[in-house]
Amino acid sequence: MKAIILAAGRGERMRPLTDHTPKPLLRVGGKALIEWHLLKLAAAGVVDVVINHAWLGEQIQDYLGDGARYGVSIQYSAEHTALETAGGIKKRFPCSAPNLF
């Protein structure tokens, strides 16, 4: 199974926490928010994950790496300027092809 995580938001409501840390890397219960999602996806049988990111996205890539420690394979789709939700999906999947990864 495959999944996409939309993690490109600025996290305005979480400021000032998100001024230097992307919202997906904020820690809750001893883990970064995005780690909880990756672990649940892996437990559900998802093996391929695309993470769409923009704000401080390189921190997300550096922290998560290839996904092996979560039991998934991660690919990244970087937005250099925020494209909003539909824009991030369209950038990664420009056509409605059946094989999205």
Secondary structure, 3 states (H helix, E strand, C coil): CEEEEEECCCCHHHCCHHHCCCHHHCEECCEEHHHHHHHHHHHCCCCEEEEEECCCHHHHHHHHCCCHHHCCEEEEEECCCCCHHHHHHHHHCCCCCCCCC
